[in-house]
Amino acid sequence: MKDLRERRRLATESEIEDAALDLFEQRGFEGTTVDGIAARVGMSQRTFFRYFATKEDAALGPNRAFEALLTARLDGRVAGTSTLRDVEEAVAGVLGELGSSRPDVVRRMVRVRRLVMKDEALRGAALRREAEQCERFLRLLAAATGSEVVDPRARLLAETVSVTLRVAFDDWATRYEPGKESALAETYRTTCARLRELVADH
């Protein structure tokens, strides 16, 4: 019964996310309201707020699936054993898993990145959310790297991964072709390699 409720909840979240993305694409971030999103899926504003706190949360929802999978991968690591390459491999693994098992999530991620790149208001909301995610990521990395506090090493690691991931997402979204959801992981690996080339230059 619990699994059925969970599937229904996820299905409803996906429906709301699609409606939000449709409206953002049609009307822009500022021209879209919670009432409009709720009406698109045939629910009340009150019901909408059971799933998402804000309209931007609904549009940026696909990123939560990525964050949850990455947290699960890093959470089980032995403290003090994770390096930048370890974290990069964990990120690439999650992106590969999403590409092969959750192409629907990946397709929404494409739409989100394209919207963020062209809608300044939504870009601001996305950057605020990324900052919040980075703080959670920092705590996770601090534990994975054996630090009891968020020290400069953990922060540098988290910020490096976040920037590399953002660049990879934007590059991939620009060149995305339907049916090639698995290419995201490879794009990320290529971006990581480019980062190492830049570091090596100095």
The 8 nearest C-alpha neighbors of each residue, nearest first, counted from 0:
[[1, 3, 2, 4, 5, 6, 7, 8],
 [0, 2, 4, 3, 5, 6, 7, 8],
 [3, 1, 5, 0, 4, 6, 7, 8],
 [2, 4, 0, 6, 5, 1, 7, 8],
 [5, 3, 7, 1, 6, 2, 8, 0],
 [4, 6, 2, 8, 3, 7, 1, 9],
 [7, 5, 3, 9, 8, 4, 10, 2],
 [6, 8, 10, 4, 5, 9, 11, 3],
 [7, 9, 5, 11, 6, 10, 4, 12],
 [10, 8, 12, 6, 11, 7, 13, 5],
 [9, 11, 7, 13, 8, 12, 6, 14],
 [10, 12, 14, 8, 13, 9, 7, 15],
 [13, 11, 9, 15, 14, 10, 16, 8],
 [12, 14, 16, 10, 11, 15, 9, 17],
 [15, 13, 11, 17, 12, 16, 18, 10],
 [14, 16, 18, 12, 13, 17, 19, 11],
 [17, 15, 13, 19, 57, 18, 14, 58],
 [18, 16, 20, 14, 19, 15, 21, 13],
 [17, 19, 21, 15, 16, 20, 36, 14],
 [20, 18, 16, 22, 17, 21, 58, 36],
 [19, 21, 23, 17, 22, 18, 58, 24],
 [22, 20, 18, 24, 19, 23, 17, 25],
 [23, 21, 25, 19, 24, 20, 26, 31],
 [22, 24, 27, 20, 28, 26, 25, 21],
 [23, 25, 21, 22, 27, 26, 20, 114],
 [24, 26, 22, 23, 27, 21, 20, 31],
 [27, 25, 30, 23, 22, 24, 31, 28],
 [26, 28, 23, 30, 29, 24, 25, 31],
 [27, 29, 23, 31, 30, 121, 120, 26],
 [28, 30, 31, 27, 120, 26, 32, 121],
 [31, 29, 26, 27, 28, 32, 23, 22],
 [32, 30, 28, 29, 26, 23, 22, 27],
 [33, 31, 35, 34, 36, 30, 54, 29],
 [32, 34, 36, 35, 54, 37, 44, 31],
 [35, 33, 37, 32, 36, 44, 38, 43],
 [36, 34, 32, 38, 33, 37, 39, 31],
 [35, 37, 39, 33, 38, 34, 19, 18],
 [38, 36, 34, 42, 39, 35, 40, 44],
 [37, 39, 41, 35, 40, 36, 42, 34],
 [38, 40, 36, 37, 41, 35, 18, 42],
 [41, 39, 38, 37, 42, 15, 36, 18],
 [42, 40, 38, 39, 37, 43, 36, 44],
 [43, 41, 37, 40, 38, 46, 44, 47],
 [42, 44, 46, 45, 37, 47, 38, 41],
 [43, 45, 47, 46, 37, 34, 48, 33],
 [46, 44, 43, 48, 47, 49, 42, 37],
 [45, 47, 43, 49, 48, 44, 42, 50],
 [48, 46, 44, 49, 45, 50, 37, 51],
 [49, 47, 51, 50, 45, 46, 52, 44],
 [48, 50, 46, 47, 51, 45, 52, 44],
 [49, 51, 48, 47, 12, 52, 46, 57],
 [52, 50, 48, 53, 56, 57, 49, 47],
 [51, 53, 48, 56, 50, 54, 49, 57],
 [54, 52, 56, 55, 51, 57, 33, 48],
 [53, 55, 57, 56, 33, 58, 32, 52],
 [56, 54, 58, 57, 53, 59, 124, 121],
 [57, 55, 59, 53, 54, 58, 60, 51],
 [56, 58, 60, 16, 54, 55, 59, 51],
 [59, 57, 55, 19, 56, 60, 16, 20],
 [58, 60, 56, 57, 61, 55, 62, 111],
 [59, 61, 57, 62, 58, 63, 56, 16],
 [62, 60, 63, 64, 59, 104, 108, 107],
 [61, 63, 65, 60, 64, 59, 66, 108],
 [64, 62, 66, 61, 65, 60, 67, 59],
 [65, 63, 67, 62, 66, 61, 68, 104],
 [64, 66, 62, 68, 63, 67, 69, 93],
 [65, 67, 63, 69, 64, 68, 70, 62],
 [66, 68, 70, 64, 65, 69, 63, 71],
 [69, 67, 71, 65, 70, 66, 93, 64],
 [70, 68, 72, 66, 71, 67, 93, 65],
 [71, 69, 67, 73, 72, 68, 74, 66],
 [70, 72, 68, 74, 69, 73, 67, 75],
 [73, 71, 69, 70, 74, 75, 68, 89],
 [72, 74, 70, 75, 76, 71, 69, 143],
 [75, 73, 71, 70, 76, 72, 139, 143],
 [74, 76, 73, 72, 77, 71, 143, 70],
 [77, 75, 73, 74, 143, 78, 80, 81],
 [76, 78, 80, 143, 79, 75, 81, 145],
 [79, 77, 145, 143, 144, 80, 142, 76],
 [145, 78, 80, 144, 143, 81, 77, 146],
 [79, 81, 78, 144, 77, 82, 143, 145],
 [82, 80, 144, 85, 143, 79, 86, 83],
 [83, 81, 85, 84, 86, 80, 144, 156],
 [82, 84, 86, 85, 87, 156, 81, 160],
 [83, 85, 87, 82, 86, 88, 81, 89],
 [86, 84, 82, 88, 83, 87, 81, 89],
 [85, 87, 89, 83, 88, 84, 90, 82],
 [88, 86, 84, 90, 89, 85, 91, 83],
 [89, 87, 91, 85, 86, 90, 92, 84],
 [88, 90, 86, 92, 87, 91, 85, 93],
 [89, 91, 87, 93, 92, 88, 86, 94],
 [92, 90, 88, 94, 184, 93, 89, 95],
 [93, 91, 89, 95, 90, 94, 88, 96],
 [92, 94, 96, 90, 95, 91, 69, 97],
 [95, 93, 184, 91, 97, 96, 92, 98],
 [94, 96, 92, 98, 184, 93, 97, 181],
 [97, 95, 93, 99, 94, 98, 100, 92],
 [96, 98, 101, 94, 100, 95, 99, 93],
 [97, 99, 181, 180, 95, 102, 96, 101],
 [98, 100, 96, 97, 181, 101, 95, 102],
 [99, 101, 97, 96, 98, 102, 95, 103],
 [102, 100, 97, 103, 104, 98, 99, 105],
 [101, 103, 105, 98, 104, 106, 180, 100],
 [104, 102, 106, 101, 105, 107, 108, 98],
 [105, 103, 107, 102, 101, 106, 61, 108],
 [104, 106, 108, 102, 107, 103, 180, 98],
 [105, 107, 109, 103, 108, 104, 102, 110],
 [108, 106, 110, 104, 109, 105, 111, 61],
 [107, 109, 105, 111, 106, 110, 61, 112],
 [110, 108, 106, 172, 112, 107, 111, 113],
 [109, 111, 107, 113, 108, 112, 114, 106],
 [110, 112, 108, 114, 109, 113, 115, 107],
 [113, 111, 115, 109, 114, 110, 116, 108],
 [114, 112, 116, 110, 115, 111, 109, 172],
 [115, 113, 111, 117, 112, 116, 118, 110],
 [114, 116, 122, 112, 118, 113, 117, 121],
 [115, 117, 113, 114, 118, 112, 122, 119],
 [116, 118, 114, 115, 119, 113, 122, 121],
 [119, 117, 115, 121, 120, 114, 122, 116],
 [120, 118, 122, 121, 117, 123, 115, 116],
 [121, 119, 123, 122, 118, 28, 124, 29],
 [120, 122, 124, 123, 118, 119, 115, 28],
 [123, 121, 115, 119, 125, 120, 124, 118],
 [122, 124, 126, 120, 121, 125, 119, 127],
 [125, 123, 121, 127, 122, 126, 128, 120],
 [124, 126, 122, 128, 123, 127, 129, 121],
 [127, 125, 129, 123, 128, 124, 122, 130],
 [128, 126, 130, 124, 129, 125, 123, 131],
 [127, 129, 125, 131, 130, 126, 132, 124],
 [130, 128, 132, 126, 131, 127, 133, 125],
 [131, 129, 133, 127, 128, 132, 126, 134],
 [130, 132, 128, 134, 129, 133, 127, 135],
 [133, 131, 129, 135, 134, 130, 136, 128],
 [132, 134, 136, 130, 131, 135, 129, 137],
 [135, 133, 137, 131, 136, 132, 130, 138],
 [136, 134, 132, 137, 138, 133, 139, 131],
 [135, 137, 133, 139, 134, 138, 132, 140],
 [138, 136, 134, 140, 135, 139, 157, 133],
 [139, 137, 141, 135, 140, 136, 149, 142],
 [138, 140, 136, 137, 142, 141, 143, 135],
 [141, 139, 143, 137, 142, 138, 144, 136],
 [140, 142, 146, 138, 144, 139, 153, 143],
 [141, 143, 145, 140, 139, 144, 146, 78],
 [144, 142, 78, 140, 141, 145, 81, 76],
 [145, 143, 79, 81, 141, 78, 142, 146],
 [79, 146, 144, 78, 142, 143, 141, 147],
 [145, 147, 141, 148, 142, 144, 149, 150],
 [146, 148, 142, 141, 145, 149, 150, 138],
 [149, 147, 146, 150, 141, 138, 142, 153],
 [148, 150, 141, 153, 138, 154, 137, 151],
 [149, 151, 153, 152, 148, 154, 146, 141],
 [152, 150, 154, 153, 155, 149, 156, 148],
 [153, 151, 155, 154, 150, 156, 149, 157],
 [152, 154, 156, 150, 155, 141, 151, 149],
 [155, 153, 151, 157, 156, 152, 158, 137],
 [156, 154, 152, 158, 153, 157, 151, 159],
 [155, 157, 153, 159, 154, 158, 152, 160],
 [158, 156, 154, 160, 159, 155, 137, 161],
 [157, 159, 161, 155, 160, 156, 154, 162],
 [160, 158, 156, 162, 161, 157, 155, 163],
 [159, 161, 163, 157, 158, 162, 164, 156],
 [162, 160, 158, 164, 159, 163, 157, 165],
 [161, 163, 165, 159, 164, 160, 158, 166],
 [164, 162, 160, 166, 165, 161, 159, 167],
 [163, 165, 167, 161, 162, 166, 160, 168],
 [166, 164, 162, 168, 167, 163, 161, 169],
 [167, 165, 163, 169, 164, 168, 170, 162],
 [166, 168, 164, 187, 170, 165, 169, 190],
 [169, 167, 165, 171, 166, 170, 172, 164],
 [168, 170, 172, 166, 171, 167, 173, 165],
 [171, 169, 167, 173, 168, 172, 166, 174],
 [170, 172, 168, 174, 173, 169, 175, 167],
 [173, 171, 175, 169, 109, 174, 170, 168],
 [174, 172, 170, 171, 175, 169, 113, 109],
 [173, 175, 171, 172, 176, 170, 169, 109],
 [176, 174, 172, 171, 173, 177, 179, 109],
 [175, 177, 179, 178, 174, 180, 172, 173],
 [178, 176, 179, 175, 180, 106, 102, 109],
 [177, 179, 180, 176, 181, 102, 175, 106],
 [180, 178, 181, 177, 182, 176, 175, 98],
 [179, 181, 98, 182, 178, 102, 183, 105],
 [180, 182, 98, 179, 183, 95, 99, 184],
 [183, 181, 185, 180, 184, 179, 186, 98],
 [184, 182, 186, 181, 185, 171, 180, 187],
 [185, 183, 94, 91, 95, 187, 186, 182],
 [184, 186, 188, 182, 187, 183, 189, 181],
 [187, 185, 183, 189, 184, 188, 167, 182],
 [186, 188, 190, 167, 184, 185, 189, 183],
 [189, 187, 185, 191, 190, 186, 192, 184],
 [188, 190, 192, 186, 187, 191, 185, 193],
 [189, 191, 193, 187, 192, 188, 167, 186],
 [190, 192, 194, 188, 193, 189, 187, 195],
 [191, 193, 189, 195, 190, 194, 188, 196],
 [194, 192, 196, 190, 195, 191, 189, 197],
 [193, 195, 191, 197, 192, 196, 190, 198],
 [196, 194, 198, 192, 197, 193, 199, 191],
 [195, 197, 193, 199, 194, 198, 200, 192],
 [198, 196, 194, 200, 195, 199, 193, 201],
 [197, 199, 195, 200, 196, 201, 194, 193],
 [198, 200, 196, 201, 197, 195, 194, 193],
 [201, 199, 197, 198, 196, 195, 194, 193],
 [200, 199, 198, 197, 196, 195, 194, 193]]
